[in-house]
Every structure is written in C-alpha cells, then in structure tokens.
Amino acid sequence: MAKRRTTVRYTEAELAALPSESDFARIDAMTEETLEAAIAADPDWRDLPGDWYRFAGTTFPEGHREAVEIQVDPDVLAWFRSQGKDYSRRMNAALRAFMIAQENAKR
C-alpha cells in the first residue's frame, strides 16, 4: 500500500491568499494580565514548570537513534500517543530534558 502524502507546499503568494484563522486583533487588545490569565487557564500549560524554557530545545535532534525496548506505565504511553504522531520522539525529548536538568543540578 502506498503511503499517503501529508506534506503540502505553497508559494508565498498562495500562503498570503489563505484566510487566517488567528484573531490577532483580539490578542493585540489583551492586557498583559488578561494574557497571563488566559495562559494559566490553558490546560496544555497547566503542568509546565515556570522555568521550562531553560530546558527547551530541539524536539527532533538530528543524528542516529538507538532502537530500544523499555517498559513504561500504560497511562504514560497512552498520554504520549494521544499527543499525535512522532510520540516516541517526544518521549525522547522529555528524557533529554530530564537528563539535562539532572546534569545542571549537579553543577
């Protein structure tokens, strides 16, 4: 069975002609306090530590990966899978962030 292509290419003119789904006027009208409250109410940000950006990096680093078999709790695997395709790469990114945090804590 042939793989279905999911990548779509647009020229700059085609992109400019596409309607925007973003409500930039509403966002621009928000005060800093309103914006912070909206972020705090967003469930995707709920469990994110305040210093997350210190450990942020490339989610899909280049290079060779080792295939391994590990045991994880079913709910952990289900959660990563529920985040969409490439869940194993996101698991790798989470492990990398933990590794870096541990290394930084030793210093």
C-alpha positions in Angstrom: 0.0 0.0 0.0 1.4 3.4 -1.0 1.9 6.0 1.7 -0.4 8.9 1.6 1.4 12.2 1.3 0.6 14.7 4.0 3.1 17.4 3.1 1.6 20.3 1.2 3.6 23.0 -0.4 2.5 26.6 -1.0 4.1 29.5 -2.7 4.4 32.8 -0.7 1.6 34.2 -2.8 -0.7 31.2 -2.1 0.0 31.5 1.6 -0.8 35.2 1.6 -4.1 34.4 -0.1 -5.2 31.9 2.6 -7.6 33.2 5.2 -6.1 33.5 8.7 -7.8 31.6 11.5 -5.9 33.7 14.1 -7.8 36.5 15.8 -4.8 38.9 16.1 -6.9 41.9 16.9 -8.3 40.1 20.0 -4.8 39.1 21.1 -3.4 42.6 20.5 -6.3 44.1 22.6 -5.4 41.9 25.6 -3.7 43.4 28.6 -0.7 41.5 30.0 -2.8 40.4 32.9 -5.5 39.1 30.7 -2.9 37.2 28.6 -1.3 35.7 31.7 -4.7 34.6 33.0 -5.5 33.0 29.6 -2.2 31.1 29.6 -2.8 30.0 33.2 -6.2 28.7 32.3 -4.9 26.7 29.3 -4.8 23.0 30.2 -1.8 22.5 27.9 0.2 24.8 30.1 -1.1 23.6 33.5 1.7 21.3 34.4 4.5 23.1 32.7 7.1 24.4 35.2 7.8 28.1 35.2 11.4 27.6 34.0 10.5 25.3 31.2 12.3 27.4 28.6 15.6 26.8 30.3 15.4 23.2 29.1 13.7 23.8 25.8 15.5 22.6 22.8 15.1 20.9 19.5 12.4 18.3 19.8 13.7 16.3 16.9 17.5 16.3 17.1 19.5 15.2 14.1 21.5 12.1 14.1 21.4 8.4 14.8 19.0 6.9 17.3 19.2 3.6 19.1 16.2 1.3 19.0 15.5 0.0 22.5 12.7 -1.8 24.3 11.6 -0.1 27.5 8.7 -0.7 29.9 6.6 2.3 30.6 3.3 2.6 32.5 0.3 2.2 30.2 -1.1 5.6 31.1 2.2 7.3 30.3 2.4 5.6 26.9 -1.3 6.4 26.2 -0.7 10.0 27.1 2.3 10.4 24.7 0.4 8.5 22.0 -2.6 10.9 22.4 -0.3 13.8 21.6 -0.1 12.6 18.0 2.4 11.2 15.5 6.0 11.0 16.5 5.2 10.3 20.1 8.4 8.4 20.6 10.4 11.4 19.5 8.5 13.5 22.1 9.3 10.8 24.7 13.0 11.1 23.7 12.8 14.9 24.1 11.2 14.5 27.6 14.0 12.1 28.6 16.6 14.5 27.2 15.1 17.5 29.2 15.2 15.3 32.3 18.8 14.3 31.6 19.9 17.9 31.1 18.1 19.1 34.2 19.9 16.4 36.2 23.2 17.3 34.8 22.6 21.0 35.5 21.5 20.2 39.1 24.9 18.5 39.7 26.8 21.7 38.8 
